[in-house]
Amino acid sequence: MTIDAAWQVFQEGNRGSLEPGKYADLVVLSGNPLEDPMAMRDLQVERTVVGGATIYRKH
């Protein structure tokens, strides 16, 4: 959720930006999708983090 969307639903205190104490679900990719957008489908998910806990890690 972006900061503007978080503000609209009164959740800017705990989400919407990357700051200590805020929720930050994220994925770590094997490369930068901005370097070659046409190769984006070849990127692998290396790790998925939800609520501060790693729920997937590529072996």
Beta strands, then each sheet from edge to edge (+ up, - down):
strand 1: 26-29
strand 2: 45-50
strand 3: 53-57
sheet 1: 1+ 2- 3+
end
